[in-house]
Amino acid sequence: MERERARRGSRIRAAHRSPPLPPLSPPSLPNSLPFSLSFFPFLTHHSERDAPRDKACHERVWIGSGFCECAGGRIARPVPCGRHGGFTCGRECARAAAEVDYDDDAPSLAGDPAPRLPSNLTCEAGGKTAAVLEADAAGRRAALAAEAAAAARAACGAWAGGAHASPALTAAADAGAAALWSSITAAAASSWSAATPPGRRATLPERRTDGRDWVRDGVRLPTRDVANAAAALTAFREAAPPYPGPPTFAGRGVVILGGGLTYTVPAWVALHMLRRAGCALPVEVWFPPAEAPTPGLAAALADLGATARILPSAQPPANGGLGPSGGRPAGGGPAGAGDLSGFTLKVAALVLSRFAEVLFLDSDNVPVSDPASLFESPAFKETGALLWPDYWASTAAPDLATILGVSSLPPGTFESGQLAFDKARAWGGLMASAYFNIESGLYYELFSGFMGKGDKEGFAHGLAAAGLPYSLAPTPAGAVGRARTRCALNQRVCGPGFAGNTMTQHAFPSGEAGGGDAKAPSSSSSPPVIAFLHANLSPKWNLALPSSPAELARRWVVAQPGGRAFGALVAEAGLPDLEAEAFAIAARLACAPFLGEYARALAAANPGGAAARLAAAASSRPGGAGLSTVAAPLSTGLPPHTLHPANPGIDFRAAYRWGLDGPFRSWAGCGWGDALVHALNAHVRPWGAWAGRVGRWAVGREPYFVPF
């Protein structure tokens, strides 16, 4: 029986190796299926051509995600996780070659026989990639750049004119920014001298994680530590530099953070999409000193009306040792001041930018429409500070209100993918936010639990500490992502689900104004307009690109709330295919010589870094002679035998079951069973953790915990 089965498998393999399958142009698999093989890990990868794995050709597949690899680099029967009723790859490859529709539970691929695995991006002239690279309207881009340069000169004089900016003026501005940041960090360094005894920092019980969260478990900070933190914040606010005013700050503009390939690539995409949306405001792209742009990259940015700026150099503060019972010092350590890394880079770029009215955009944020109108909105005119909400309910520590000197904390949570400020009116709040980021060891833990730690809560809380108002976008954050199959652990019970990989934020409606007390939204019946697509989950826009958009594993497929096809929403708004445009922009960048020059500079400065590894990968590929050569773009390429990788996204239903809550619950498809699990994790589980802490307190191992 086994011998007969092997002979049958050999006949099937021979049948679909000869004659060769017709080429497919272009492959459309990632766009035609309701699920994607880009979700990882692949639990199953069956091959009918690799000799050591020939048995998989006739072996029945019952469970797992993956695809069958057929002759000629084509694939068949892609399936998500779960049970599939059983199939063999030999039969599926033969069906795909014959353009036969499936007769069981898999989606149809009729009319799309045996799609190929995607090929890597190349820069060869005359090929289909070259056509994609030339697809952007160069004349329109040049016109926008000229308009942006003219607007910059009108707003800020000769200093911020894009390609017309004087290097001497830019260097002088960078020196002034360094002096301003130095005064901010000096105020932060001396702030703990107001503590009792002087220099004593607050300590935390532990880092908040999903498993251990002292705020969730009802633990409070010692009264002395709370008082010392409040005194330090007050001392900083009194010593912080006042608003400089003109000519230090003038005009309006946009700030984006670049640096390295991780952030420069998405920043390049964001800048192009900003110009595509019609925004003519001048732009500053800020770089850490160790990742400063090369002349070629700076010139390319200037062609788009953007000025490359350099953040101040700063020594990272010492973190010190652990506090009692594994606690950690809450603050930057003795030097405390000036750790320009991580999220601190964002607030530094925003505060130090040349603009008096500034819109900050995360590098992975795609503006859908011209954001310049935000500065003319009634909300901005009323408060001078525009913020947007995050998905989650607040998990801030109750002690934070005492430290900030407020009666109640800002409701909900916030995200910082886009922020708009009139610095003159919001300066006190921006200074407090800078302090929170410098003292991130304390404040990040006070602001948030394990989900969403970082700079994002500091802006609303900084404004609250300064007694200043802000306007909050009235529409809750939405999500764009992919449909997915969600299965129980035993893979026997599966159902449809959604995984969000991009946050959608909305415009302020006409006539909407709301201060920090969260005034009621406008009563307009028109649907909210998506203003920003914040692709805030890794991998961000990067250079691991296939040869055409048709081979790209789309991340923007389904929009929530509503579960509508994102492509239909974009078409209704009269917009082009935004994801295809982002792909074309990244593909052009991958083949740009100036990016190869920048990557070589990064590799030389850090031989063990990502750019050096990228250089080795580019040189080792067939036809690859280095970084950004004609034949080999600057890209790690796609791993063999895979589709283009995409982020698996956030399973909001699972997040609700973990114990998280927020407006997302209305569209996450949560049922009564999910509500029971949520109640267990959000309300019952903390009691068990509390009991455990009582036991440790009884034996003297919980110095922060007072149960009675």
URWOBEL-V456913 format. One record per residue. SS is DSSP state (2 for helix, 1 for strand, 0 for the rest). Layout:
BEGIN
ss=(SS | SS)
END
This chain:
BEGIN
ss=(0 | 2 | 2 | 2 | 2 | 2 | 2 | 2 | 2 | 2 | 2 | 2 | 2 | 2 | 2 | 0 | 0 | 0 | 0 | 0 | 0 | 0 | 0 | 0 | 0 | 0 | 0 | 0 | 2 | 2 | 2 | 2 | 0 | 0 | 0 | 0 | 0 | 0 | 0 | 0 | 0 | 0 | 0 | 1 | 1 | 1 | 1 | 0 | 0 | 0 | 2 | 2 | 2 | 0 | 2 | 2 | 2 | 2 | 0 | 0 | 1 | 1 | 1 | 0 | 0 | 1 | 1 | 1 | 1 | 0 | 2 | 2 | 2 | 1 | 1 | 1 | 1 | 1 | 1 | 0 | 0 | 0 | 1 | 1 | 1 | 1 | 1 | 0 | 2 | 2 | 2 | 2 | 2 | 2 | 2 | 2 | 2 | 0 | 0 | 0 | 0 | 0 | 0 | 0 | 0 | 0 | 0 | 0 | 0 | 0 | 0 | 0 | 0 | 0 | 0 | 1 | 0 | 0 | 0 | 1 | 0 | 0 | 0 | 0 | 0 | 0 | 0 | 2 | 2 | 2 | 2 | 2 | 2 | 0 | 0 | 0 | 0 | 2 | 2 | 2 | 2 | 2 | 2 | 2 | 2 | 2 | 2 | 2 | 2 | 2 | 2 | 2 | 2 | 2 | 2 | 2 | 2 | 2 | 2 | 2 | 0 | 2 | 2 | 2 | 0 | 0 | 2 | 2 | 2 | 2 | 2 | 2 | 2 | 2 | 2 | 2 | 2 | 2 | 2 | 2 | 2 | 2 | 2 | 2 | 2 | 2 | 2 | 2 | 2 | 0 | 2 | 2 | 2 | 2 | 0 | 0 | 0 | 0 | 0 | 0 | 0 | 0 | 1 | 1 | 0 | 0 | 0 | 0 | 0 | 0 | 0 | 0 | 0 | 0 | 0 | 0 | 0 | 0 | 0 | 0 | 0 | 0 | 2 | 2 | 2 | 2 | 2 | 2 | 2 | 2 | 2 | 2 | 2 | 2 | 2 | 2 | 2 | 2 | 2 | 0 | 0 | 0 | 0 | 0 | 0 | 0 | 0 | 0 | 0 | 0 | 0 | 1 | 1 | 1 | 1 | 1 | 1 | 0 | 0 | 2 | 2 | 2 | 2 | 2 | 2 | 2 | 2 | 2 | 2 | 2 | 2 | 2 | 2 | 2 | 2 | 2 | 0 | 0 | 0 | 0 | 0 | 1 | 1 | 1 | 1 | 1 | 1 | 0 | 2 | 2 | 2 | 0 | 0 | 0 | 2 | 2 | 2 | 2 | 2 | 2 | 2 | 2 | 0 | 0 | 0 | 1 | 1 | 1 | 1 | 1 | 0 | 0 | 0 | 0 | 0 | 0 | 0 | 0 | 0 | 0 | 0 | 1 | 0 | 2 | 2 | 2 | 0 | 1 | 1 | 0 | 0 | 0 | 0 | 0 | 0 | 0 | 0 | 0 | 0 | 0 | 0 | 0 | 0 | 2 | 2 | 2 | 2 | 2 | 2 | 2 | 2 | 2 | 0 | 0 | 0 | 0 | 1 | 1 | 1 | 1 | 1 | 0 | 0 | 0 | 1 | 1 | 1 | 0 | 0 | 0 | 2 | 2 | 2 | 2 | 2 | 2 | 0 | 2 | 2 | 2 | 2 | 2 | 2 | 0 | 1 | 1 | 1 | 1 | 1 | 0 | 0 | 0 | 0 | 0 | 0 | 0 | 0 | 0 | 2 | 2 | 2 | 2 | 2 | 2 | 0 | 0 | 0 | 0 | 0 | 0 | 0 | 0 | 0 | 1 | 1 | 1 | 1 | 1 | 1 | 1 | 1 | 1 | 2 | 2 | 2 | 2 | 2 | 2 | 2 | 2 | 2 | 2 | 2 | 2 | 2 | 2 | 2 | 2 | 0 | 2 | 2 | 2 | 2 | 2 | 2 | 2 | 2 | 0 | 0 | 0 | 0 | 0 | 0 | 0 | 0 | 0 | 0 | 2 | 2 | 2 | 2 | 2 | 2 | 2 | 2 | 0 | 0 | 0 | 0 | 0 | 1 | 1 | 0 | 0 | 0 | 0 | 0 | 1 | 1 | 1 | 1 | 1 | 1 | 1 | 1 | 1 | 1 | 0 | 0 | 0 | 0 | 0 | 0 | 1 | 1 | 1 | 1 | 1 | 1 | 1 | 1 | 1 | 1 | 1 | 1 | 1 | 0 | 0 | 0 | 0 | 0 | 0 | 0 | 0 | 0 | 0 | 0 | 0 | 0 | 0 | 0 | 0 | 0 | 0 | 0 | 0 | 0 | 0 | 0 | 1 | 1 | 1 | 1 | 1 | 0 | 0 | 0 | 0 | 0 | 0 | 0 | 0 | 0 | 0 | 0 | 1 | 0 | 0 | 2 | 2 | 2 | 0 | 0 | 0 | 0 | 0 | 0 | 1 | 1 | 1 | 0 | 0 | 0 | 1 | 1 | 2 | 2 | 2 | 2 | 2 | 2 | 2 | 0 | 0 | 0 | 0 | 0 | 2 | 2 | 2 | 2 | 2 | 2 | 2 | 2 | 2 | 2 | 2 | 2 | 2 | 0 | 0 | 2 | 2 | 2 | 2 | 2 | 2 | 2 | 2 | 2 | 2 | 2 | 2 | 2 | 0 | 0 | 0 | 0 | 2 | 2 | 2 | 2 | 2 | 2 | 2 | 2 | 2 | 2 | 2 | 0 | 0 | 0 | 0 | 0 | 0 | 0 | 0 | 0 | 0 | 0 | 0 | 0 | 0 | 0 | 0 | 0 | 0 | 0 | 0 | 0 | 0 | 0 | 0 | 0 | 0 | 0 | 0 | 0 | 1 | 0 | 2 | 2 | 2 | 2 | 2 | 2 | 2 | 0 | 0 | 0 | 0 | 2 | 2 | 2 | 2 | 0 | 0 | 0 | 0 | 0 | 2 | 2 | 2 | 2 | 2 | 2 | 2 | 2 | 2 | 2 | 2 | 2 | 2 | 2 | 2 | 2 | 2 | 2 | 2 | 2 | 2 | 2 | 2 | 2 | 2 | 2 | 2 | 0 | 0 | 0 | 0 | 0 | 0 | 0 | 0 | 0 | 0)
END
